[in-house]
Amino acid sequence: MTPILELNNIRGGYGTIDVLHGVNLKLEAGQVHALLGPNGAGKTTTLGVCSGQIVPSGGQLLISGREVNGVSSDALARAGVCLVPEGRGIFPNLTVTENLRMFTHAGVSFADIQENAFRQFPRLQERRKQIAGTMSGGEQQMLAMSRALAVNPSLLLLDELSMGLAPLIVEELYERVAELAAEGISILVVEQFAQAVLGVSTVASIMLHGRITRTGPPAEIAEELTEAYLGGTTH
């Protein structure tokens, strides 16, 4: 089967400075692929390339077998590629309901968006009248995921889902990630807390200095992570 996402020898970064130096990665349909590594390894930049926010300076970015180098992030979003960025990116001064209404710009009805959000995250229904910025970090992350899921994506990109959250909340969020994968959504997740994501991952990769240095089963990758982190910049 054709991979949902494929990076072939991708180079790219910011301005004239490349952060990625020949990244090769594949994400098959329905997989959860964990991209792990120390700060500065190039993980978030990789998501930027995958979501169309960063145009690669070399190599091929393929979505479902079609090259999409230079395709805008808006066009990729309409094609089913959705990013939940680090820091969540919600509207903190609006209520939960108002945030959900803002997601209708993608052409999905408000009723459908609200129904899906409350089905996936019942806590959001309890908080529907609350100002989003006053909710807990975990609840804000649920709202951010609801925005991405509003357009029924085929490829979900998650950046540091666990950042600043209590372990029990992280576990709850990753249970939902596993359920989404079981429903057929392919997921690439960048994570600093490896153990949080390895339990729900199908495959995992270690990234160091802008390159994928190892890809394999999560159990094998877990054994190699300590060496990788000690060899790079620690969190």
Backbone bond lengths (Angstrom), bond angles and torsions (degrees), N, CA, C in turn:
res aa  C-N    CA-C-N  psi(-1)  N-CA   C-N-CA  omega(-1)  CA-C   N-CA-C  phi
1 M - - - 1.461 - - 1.527 110.18 -
2 T 1.324 115.81 147.84 1.464 120.67 178.25 1.519 109.83 -70.87
3 P 1.340 118.15 130.13 1.473 120.04 177.49 1.532 111.00 -59.92
4 I 1.333 116.19 145.92 1.461 120.89 174.84 1.524 110.07 -64.88
5 L 1.328 115.81 -40.46 1.468 122.19 -178.03 1.519 108.83 -134.64
6 E 1.326 115.98 135.78 1.461 120.01 177.73 1.524 109.47 -144.50
7 L 1.319 115.52 128.22 1.455 122.20 173.80 1.517 107.63 -113.01
8 N 1.321 116.36 121.21 1.455 122.03 -179.36 1.527 110.06 -114.63
9 N 1.330 116.10 106.40 1.461 122.15 175.88 1.534 112.02 53.13
10 I 1.335 115.57 44.04 1.464 121.22 -176.30 1.525 111.13 -73.06
11 R 1.324 114.20 131.10 1.458 122.44 170.35 1.519 107.69 -120.00
12 G 1.322 116.45 146.18 1.458 118.36 179.15 1.509 111.53 171.20
13 G 1.325 115.43 168.13 1.458 119.78 -178.98 1.506 110.03 177.50
14 Y 1.321 115.44 -129.94 1.457 121.50 -172.15 1.524 108.88 -130.64
15 G 1.333 115.60 120.13 1.459 119.41 -175.87 1.522 110.60 64.51
16 T 1.318 115.64 -127.65 1.467 119.67 -179.33 1.527 112.21 -95.00
17 I 1.321 116.79 3.49 1.468 120.43 -176.63 1.521 109.65 -101.54
18 D 1.318 116.32 116.93 1.459 121.52 176.02 1.527 110.03 -82.13
19 V 1.334 115.36 130.53 1.462 122.09 173.85 1.524 109.80 -98.74
20 L 1.326 115.67 -31.67 1.464 121.97 178.86 1.519 109.11 -99.71
21 H 1.311 115.43 132.68 1.465 120.26 -172.96 1.528 111.18 -124.98
22 G 1.319 115.86 60.50 1.462 119.82 178.23 1.516 112.36 93.49
23 V 1.338 117.24 59.66 1.468 121.98 -177.48 1.522 109.80 -86.29
24 N 1.331 115.38 130.34 1.464 122.31 175.47 1.520 108.54 -121.69
25 L 1.338 115.89 124.00 1.464 120.43 -176.57 1.519 108.61 -154.81
26 K 1.345 115.79 141.83 1.464 121.35 175.53 1.523 109.38 -128.71
27 L 1.329 115.28 141.67 1.464 121.87 175.33 1.517 107.32 -127.25
28 E 1.321 115.46 115.42 1.458 120.50 179.88 1.525 110.12 -84.52
29 A 1.326 115.76 162.62 1.462 121.79 -179.49 1.524 110.77 -58.47
30 G 1.327 115.80 130.45 1.456 121.18 176.12 1.517 115.45 78.53
31 Q 1.329 117.48 4.36 1.467 120.81 179.48 1.522 111.41 -84.80
32 V 1.329 114.97 154.24 1.462 122.33 162.68 1.519 106.18 -110.54
33 H 1.325 116.50 111.92 1.467 122.25 -177.38 1.521 107.78 -107.28
34 A 1.324 116.90 115.97 1.469 122.29 179.83 1.524 109.33 -90.84
35 L 1.324 116.47 125.92 1.459 122.39 176.68 1.527 107.37 -107.63
36 L 1.319 116.02 111.59 1.459 122.60 -170.32 1.518 110.60 -118.85
37 G 1.326 115.61 157.32 1.453 120.57 177.92 1.507 110.54 155.64
38 P 1.329 117.10 168.31 1.461 121.34 -177.39 1.521 112.09 -71.57
39 N 1.321 116.64 167.41 1.462 121.66 173.67 1.520 109.87 -55.51
40 G 1.320 115.97 141.85 1.454 120.19 178.21 1.511 114.41 82.95
41 A 1.339 117.63 4.26 1.466 120.05 -177.34 1.524 112.64 -76.26
42 G 1.351 116.87 -21.48 1.462 120.49 -178.70 1.519 113.87 110.53
43 K 1.318 117.38 11.62 1.475 120.97 -174.97 1.532 111.64 -65.98
44 T 1.331 116.72 -50.52 1.463 120.05 -179.02 1.527 110.73 -65.88
45 T 1.324 117.18 -35.80 1.466 120.30 175.80 1.518 110.70 -61.74
46 T 1.323 117.06 -38.06 1.463 121.01 177.03 1.520 110.73 -60.76
47 L 1.342 117.08 -43.38 1.466 119.68 177.15 1.522 110.68 -64.50
48 G 1.341 117.20 -35.62 1.454 120.66 177.11 1.517 112.17 -60.58
49 V 1.326 116.30 -39.85 1.465 120.91 176.46 1.525 110.07 -66.77
50 C 1.331 116.65 -45.95 1.468 120.88 -176.75 1.525 112.25 -63.02
51 S 1.344 116.95 -31.04 1.460 120.95 -177.12 1.526 112.87 -92.93
52 G 1.325 117.98 -0.18 1.459 121.12 178.09 1.510 114.76 85.46
53 Q 1.330 118.04 5.30 1.460 120.81 179.71 1.529 111.73 -80.76
54 I 1.320 116.63 -23.45 1.463 121.93 177.70 1.524 107.80 -124.85
55 V 1.324 116.73 123.89 1.468 120.89 178.07 1.519 108.84 -84.01
56 P 1.319 118.28 123.51 1.474 119.28 -179.26 1.519 111.59 -63.63
57 S 1.316 115.32 145.56 1.463 120.29 177.15 1.519 111.64 -88.62
58 G 1.323 116.19 -8.84 1.457 120.77 177.74 1.514 109.91 -167.16
59 G 1.326 116.35 159.46 1.450 121.28 179.46 1.517 112.74 88.81
60 Q 1.330 116.11 -173.61 1.457 123.11 -175.36 1.520 110.91 -124.52
61 L 1.344 115.87 131.65 1.455 122.44 170.17 1.522 107.05 -108.96
62 L 1.330 116.70 120.71 1.452 122.03 -177.17 1.525 110.16 -119.36
63 I 1.317 116.64 133.06 1.460 123.17 171.72 1.526 107.15 -116.62
64 S 1.333 115.59 117.49 1.474 121.63 -177.33 1.526 111.48 51.18
65 G 1.334 115.95 39.64 1.457 121.63 175.31 1.509 115.47 85.88
66 R 1.335 117.84 -3.05 1.468 120.88 -178.30 1.523 109.84 -107.11
67 E 1.335 116.65 129.29 1.459 119.94 179.32 1.527 109.72 -68.59
68 V 1.346 114.96 131.48 1.465 119.76 -176.98 1.532 111.20 -127.95
69 N 1.332 117.77 24.14 1.461 120.19 175.05 1.523 110.24 -53.89
70 G 1.325 116.83 125.80 1.452 120.37 176.74 1.511 115.23 84.11
71 V 1.332 118.34 -3.75 1.465 120.66 176.20 1.533 108.66 -71.61
72 S 1.325 117.41 138.02 1.461 121.15 -174.73 1.523 111.57 -67.30
73 S 1.338 114.97 157.08 1.460 120.35 178.14 1.527 110.90 -62.72
74 D 1.341 117.56 -34.85 1.463 120.86 178.06 1.526 110.84 -63.19
75 A 1.321 115.43 -43.68 1.466 119.30 -179.75 1.524 111.17 -66.41
76 L 1.328 116.81 -39.73 1.457 119.54 177.69 1.523 111.07 -65.98
77 A 1.334 117.02 -37.86 1.470 120.14 177.48 1.520 110.28 -61.65
78 R 1.330 117.07 -41.60 1.470 120.08 178.54 1.516 111.15 -66.37
79 A 1.345 116.24 -25.11 1.467 120.82 178.33 1.524 112.25 -86.10
80 G 1.349 116.30 2.00 1.463 118.88 174.63 1.501 115.91 103.82
81 V 1.349 117.66 12.01 1.467 121.53 178.08 1.522 108.72 -100.74
82 C 1.322 117.54 115.46 1.468 120.82 -175.68 1.517 111.09 -126.31
83 L 1.331 115.80 135.64 1.460 123.24 -178.11 1.522 110.26 -112.18
84 V 1.340 115.68 130.81 1.464 121.51 167.47 1.519 105.92 -103.96
85 P 1.338 118.26 103.36 1.460 120.53 -171.41 1.519 112.79 -76.75
86 E 1.307 114.72 161.23 1.462 120.08 170.51 1.533 108.02 -59.07
87 G 1.325 116.87 135.51 1.457 119.71 -177.85 1.518 113.90 90.94
88 R 1.340 115.97 -1.31 1.478 123.66 168.70 1.514 115.32 77.43
89 G 1.337 119.42 -47.33 1.457 119.49 174.33 1.513 115.20 70.66
90 I 1.333 117.88 31.32 1.463 120.91 175.20 1.532 109.42 -87.81
91 F 1.339 116.41 176.49 1.462 121.38 175.12 1.529 107.32 -96.49
92 P 1.335 118.74 100.46 1.464 120.67 -170.05 1.523 114.65 -68.63
93 N 1.336 118.10 -22.49 1.464 120.63 -177.21 1.524 113.10 -91.75
94 L 1.335 116.90 0.30 1.455 121.22 178.45 1.528 109.83 -105.56
95 T 1.326 116.15 157.00 1.460 119.63 175.40 1.530 109.77 -71.85
96 V 1.321 115.06 169.91 1.467 119.98 176.80 1.531 109.77 -58.00
97 T 1.326 116.71 -47.36 1.468 120.33 -179.48 1.522 111.32 -61.32
98 E 1.322 117.03 -41.41 1.468 120.34 179.02 1.522 111.22 -66.16
99 N 1.330 117.10 -37.65 1.457 120.13 174.56 1.525 110.92 -60.61
100 L 1.320 116.32 -45.64 1.464 120.02 -179.78 1.526 110.94 -62.86
101 R 1.343 116.63 -37.12 1.464 119.51 178.77 1.531 111.22 -65.24
102 M 1.333 116.83 -32.01 1.469 120.46 178.65 1.524 111.50 -64.49
103 F 1.332 117.14 -23.12 1.458 120.50 -176.52 1.529 112.14 -76.26
104 T 1.341 117.74 -7.00 1.459 119.79 -177.87 1.526 112.36 -72.92
105 H 1.338 117.64 -6.16 1.468 119.47 179.32 1.523 111.35 -60.85
106 A 1.336 117.28 -19.33 1.460 120.64 -179.83 1.526 111.95 -81.36
107 G 1.342 116.60 -0.94 1.452 119.45 176.73 1.517 114.82 96.39
108 V 1.335 117.50 3.59 1.462 122.08 178.67 1.524 108.27 -93.04
109 S 1.330 117.03 142.28 1.457 119.77 -176.79 1.525 110.98 -68.70
110 F 1.330 115.17 148.61 1.460 120.33 179.69 1.523 111.21 -61.28
111 A 1.332 116.95 -38.91 1.460 120.61 -180.00 1.520 111.06 -60.25
112 D 1.338 116.89 -42.72 1.468 120.71 -179.99 1.525 110.95 -67.78
113 I 1.337 116.16 -42.67 1.466 119.99 -179.86 1.523 110.37 -61.70
114 Q 1.332 116.29 -45.91 1.460 120.24 -178.33 1.529 110.96 -65.75
115 E 1.317 116.77 -42.33 1.462 120.67 -179.96 1.530 110.88 -61.73
116 N 1.334 116.17 -45.77 1.461 119.76 -179.63 1.522 111.82 -65.50
117 A 1.333 116.43 -41.65 1.468 119.90 -178.70 1.527 110.94 -63.14
118 F 1.316 116.63 -44.58 1.455 120.35 -177.78 1.530 111.81 -72.33
119 R 1.328 116.64 -29.19 1.471 120.01 176.45 1.527 110.21 -70.11
120 Q 1.318 116.08 -43.42 1.462 120.12 -177.53 1.519 112.11 -75.79
121 F 1.328 116.65 -35.44 1.463 121.41 -177.03 1.530 108.97 -134.18
122 P 1.333 117.45 82.67 1.479 120.91 -177.85 1.526 113.60 -54.57
123 R 1.320 117.19 -26.96 1.462 119.72 179.77 1.526 111.69 -62.94
124 L 1.318 117.45 -29.61 1.463 120.39 178.49 1.526 111.40 -66.36
125 Q 1.316 117.12 -31.50 1.466 119.44 176.85 1.526 110.47 -66.20
126 E 1.338 115.41 -39.15 1.462 119.40 177.24 1.527 111.22 -64.61
127 R 1.334 117.15 -29.03 1.463 122.52 -175.63 1.528 112.47 -102.94
128 R 1.317 117.88 14.03 1.470 120.58 -167.60 1.524 113.81 -59.13
129 K 1.343 117.85 -27.42 1.467 120.92 -179.21 1.529 112.34 -97.16
130 Q 1.331 116.31 0.56 1.468 120.03 -175.84 1.524 111.39 -85.31
131 I 1.332 116.58 144.05 1.468 121.24 174.13 1.531 108.20 -64.51
132 A 1.323 116.07 126.55 1.462 120.99 -170.92 1.527 112.58 -58.32
133 G 1.341 116.04 -37.54 1.458 119.37 -177.41 1.513 114.06 -68.07
134 T 1.337 117.50 -13.88 1.463 120.52 179.55 1.529 112.12 -96.16
135 M 1.324 117.07 -1.56 1.465 120.05 178.51 1.523 110.30 -79.70
136 S 1.312 116.06 167.65 1.464 120.66 175.98 1.525 110.05 -67.69
137 G 1.331 116.25 161.95 1.457 120.28 178.73 1.512 112.54 -59.16
138 G 1.318 116.48 -38.57 1.464 119.79 179.36 1.513 112.08 -65.23
139 E 1.330 116.50 -41.00 1.459 120.30 178.95 1.527 110.94 -67.18
140 Q 1.329 117.02 -37.41 1.462 119.82 175.71 1.530 111.00 -63.72
141 Q 1.328 116.05 -37.52 1.466 119.54 178.41 1.529 110.50 -66.54
142 M 1.321 117.00 -37.35 1.464 120.42 175.98 1.522 110.75 -61.81
143 L 1.326 116.25 -40.89 1.464 120.80 178.76 1.525 110.75 -65.11
144 A 1.333 116.96 -40.96 1.463 120.75 178.60 1.526 110.76 -63.59
145 M 1.334 116.56 -39.98 1.467 119.44 178.23 1.519 110.66 -67.49
146 S 1.335 116.99 -35.57 1.468 120.18 178.38 1.521 110.85 -61.45
147 R 1.326 116.41 -37.70 1.466 120.19 178.32 1.527 110.46 -61.69
148 A 1.332 116.13 -45.76 1.463 119.77 -179.47 1.527 111.35 -65.82
149 L 1.321 116.47 -37.91 1.459 120.36 -176.82 1.525 112.24 -77.95
150 A 1.339 117.09 -11.05 1.465 120.79 -177.71 1.520 112.37 -60.96
151 V 1.329 116.83 -29.51 1.464 120.18 -176.50 1.518 112.15 -97.61
152 N 1.350 116.03 14.85 1.464 120.96 177.82 1.533 111.27 52.02
153 P 1.336 117.53 61.40 1.464 120.57 -173.61 1.521 112.97 -70.33
154 S 1.325 115.43 154.68 1.468 120.33 171.16 1.525 110.58 -96.02
155 L 1.341 116.01 -22.57 1.467 122.11 179.91 1.522 108.91 -132.66
156 L 1.327 116.04 120.90 1.466 122.21 -178.72 1.521 108.61 -114.09
157 L 1.327 115.75 127.66 1.461 123.05 179.72 1.522 108.32 -110.68
158 L 1.321 117.31 121.24 1.468 122.19 -175.88 1.519 109.46 -118.48
159 D 1.326 116.46 126.36 1.463 121.47 -177.88 1.525 110.00 -113.02
160 E 1.331 116.98 109.69 1.473 123.30 175.27 1.533 111.47 54.08
161 L 1.332 114.75 57.58 1.456 120.57 -178.22 1.522 112.48 -57.60
162 S 1.321 117.25 -32.11 1.468 120.99 -172.17 1.521 113.99 -90.30
163 M 1.338 117.86 -3.14 1.461 120.15 -170.46 1.528 112.55 -56.48
164 G 1.328 116.72 122.11 1.448 123.08 175.37 1.513 115.17 75.45
165 L 1.333 118.49 11.14 1.451 121.39 -174.90 1.525 111.56 -108.04
166 A 1.322 115.63 152.34 1.459 121.53 177.38 1.528 110.01 -68.75
167 P 1.333 117.47 148.21 1.469 120.97 -177.19 1.523 114.53 -53.47
168 L 1.328 118.13 -39.44 1.466 119.88 -179.37 1.521 111.86 -65.94
169 I 1.340 116.53 -36.30 1.465 120.52 177.33 1.527 110.16 -68.89
170 V 1.326 116.13 -40.54 1.468 120.48 177.93 1.524 110.15 -60.36
171 E 1.319 115.94 -43.66 1.463 120.10 179.17 1.524 110.80 -60.95
172 E 1.328 116.39 -42.08 1.468 120.73 179.02 1.527 111.37 -63.26
173 L 1.320 116.37 -43.21 1.467 119.74 179.91 1.528 111.37 -64.34
174 Y 1.324 117.00 -40.67 1.461 118.84 -178.93 1.525 112.48 -74.01
175 E 1.314 117.55 -24.49 1.465 119.33 170.43 1.527 109.53 -62.64
176 R 1.319 115.38 -39.61 1.467 119.64 177.98 1.523 110.93 -67.54
177 V 1.331 117.55 -37.53 1.459 121.35 176.44 1.530 110.13 -58.97
178 A 1.331 116.59 -44.61 1.464 120.93 178.91 1.530 110.93 -61.80
179 E 1.331 116.67 -39.89 1.462 120.70 178.60 1.525 110.98 -65.18
180 L 1.336 116.96 -39.97 1.465 120.70 178.79 1.521 111.13 -63.06
181 A 1.333 116.19 -40.92 1.463 119.90 177.71 1.529 110.50 -63.88
182 A 1.332 115.88 -39.26 1.465 119.92 178.89 1.524 111.26 -64.58
183 E 1.341 116.39 -25.96 1.466 121.36 177.64 1.529 111.90 -82.14
184 G 1.338 117.11 -3.54 1.458 120.82 174.72 1.515 116.10 107.99
185 I 1.340 117.80 1.18 1.468 120.13 177.95 1.522 109.21 -82.12
186 S 1.313 116.67 132.34 1.470 121.71 176.04 1.523 108.57 -87.96
187 I 1.332 116.67 136.22 1.465 120.24 -170.40 1.526 110.43 -132.19
188 L 1.335 115.05 127.32 1.467 122.11 170.58 1.515 106.67 -111.01
189 V 1.337 116.59 120.60 1.458 120.08 -174.69 1.523 110.66 -124.80
190 V 1.318 114.92 125.94 1.464 122.67 172.41 1.517 107.15 -92.47
191 E 1.317 116.78 131.07 1.459 119.06 -174.70 1.522 110.41 -149.06
192 Q 1.336 115.55 139.52 1.460 119.05 177.23 1.523 111.08 -90.70
193 F 1.332 117.64 -26.74 1.457 121.10 177.14 1.524 108.47 -95.37
194 A 1.304 115.37 91.48 1.463 121.30 -171.10 1.519 112.73 -57.94
195 Q 1.329 116.63 -42.38 1.457 119.01 -175.13 1.530 111.70 -63.10
196 A 1.334 116.97 -27.86 1.458 120.39 -179.06 1.518 111.63 -64.53
197 V 1.320 116.62 -36.97 1.465 120.02 -173.65 1.525 112.83 -100.70
198 L 1.316 119.18 -25.59 1.459 120.50 -175.55 1.525 111.78 -62.26
199 G 1.342 116.21 -29.35 1.456 119.00 -178.71 1.519 114.09 -68.12
200 V 1.339 117.85 -21.57 1.466 120.81 179.96 1.523 111.67 -112.50
201 S 1.331 117.78 3.57 1.462 121.15 -175.90 1.524 112.09 -85.44
202 T 1.320 114.45 148.45 1.454 121.49 172.70 1.529 110.02 -88.09
203 V 1.330 114.84 -37.88 1.461 122.08 -177.91 1.532 106.87 -147.88
204 A 1.326 116.02 156.06 1.465 119.78 -179.72 1.521 109.72 -139.93
205 S 1.332 115.08 151.86 1.465 121.40 177.50 1.519 109.30 -130.88
206 I 1.326 115.51 148.04 1.455 122.09 172.64 1.526 108.28 -105.25
207 M 1.324 116.38 130.19 1.458 121.47 177.77 1.518 109.21 -115.16
208 L 1.328 115.49 132.05 1.457 122.65 176.96 1.519 109.06 -138.82
209 H 1.322 116.68 131.61 1.467 122.04 173.46 1.531 112.76 52.32
210 G 1.350 115.92 40.38 1.458 119.51 174.61 1.501 115.75 79.94
211 R 1.327 117.06 15.48 1.470 121.03 178.48 1.520 110.18 -137.72
212 I 1.331 116.62 148.02 1.461 121.55 170.56 1.525 106.93 -80.42
213 T 1.317 116.77 117.45 1.460 119.92 -176.73 1.522 113.10 -97.97
214 R 1.335 116.79 -18.36 1.463 119.49 -178.24 1.512 109.28 -161.37
215 T 1.327 116.95 135.84 1.463 123.12 173.30 1.519 107.92 -132.84
216 G 1.340 115.55 136.66 1.446 117.85 -179.71 1.514 112.01 -178.17
217 P 1.338 117.11 -171.06 1.466 120.96 177.97 1.526 110.35 -61.42
218 P 1.312 117.69 143.81 1.469 120.74 -177.07 1.527 114.26 -53.42
219 A 1.329 117.92 -38.40 1.466 120.33 -178.32 1.524 111.07 -63.54
220 E 1.337 116.64 -39.28 1.461 120.32 179.16 1.529 110.78 -70.80
221 I 1.317 115.85 -41.14 1.461 119.98 -179.27 1.521 110.47 -63.84
222 A 1.322 117.85 -37.82 1.469 121.64 -179.58 1.519 111.21 -57.58
223 E 1.334 116.46 -37.33 1.466 120.52 -178.86 1.521 111.81 -69.01
224 E 1.333 116.85 -25.63 1.465 120.79 -175.93 1.526 113.29 -94.33
225 L 1.327 116.71 -9.58 1.461 119.20 -171.92 1.521 113.47 -65.62
226 T 1.315 117.93 -39.41 1.450 119.96 -177.23 1.525 111.19 -58.02
227 E 1.316 115.91 -46.24 1.458 120.57 178.25 1.522 111.08 -61.72
228 A 1.351 116.26 -41.56 1.461 120.43 -178.78 1.520 110.79 -63.73
229 Y 1.322 116.42 -44.23 1.463 119.98 -177.64 1.511 111.28 -69.31
230 L 1.337 116.55 -38.55 1.465 119.05 179.12 1.512 111.47 -69.48
231 G 1.329 116.15 -24.96 1.449 119.44 -179.88 1.509 113.60 -83.23
232 G 1.364 115.81 -11.71 1.461 119.93 179.92 1.522 110.20 -117.81
233 T 1.306 114.76 -154.19 1.461 120.12 177.07 1.508 109.12 -86.31
234 T 1.303 118.34 127.86 1.452 120.24 -178.03 1.520 110.26 -80.07
235 H 1.337 115.83 158.94 1.480 121.09 178.99 1.526 109.01 -77.66
